[in-house]
Amino acid sequence: MRRSDQERLERVCAADAAGFFELVKPDRDELRWCGYSSLYTFLQAVPGARGRVLCYEQWNIDPMSVVSFAGMEFRV
């Protein structure tokens, strides 16, 4: 999961909206990223924005589930 998250975050940081969407759509967002449509829309609306991941963590809710989250900043 961490590697898949990192791949997506790299595309977002690079303002690669199409590349980000290509990682999301094959399995209908198997990672269940809430907010991916908002990120995609942002990348389309502000194509010059470049991002940076400030932090990334994972939390195991229970033995069968994990939630990942990231804090990011963007500059134009």
Summary of the structure (lengths in Angstrom):
residues: 76
radius of gyration: 12.5
end to end distance: 29.2
largest distance: 40.5
contacts: 182
relative contact order: 0.23
helix: 39%
strand: 32%
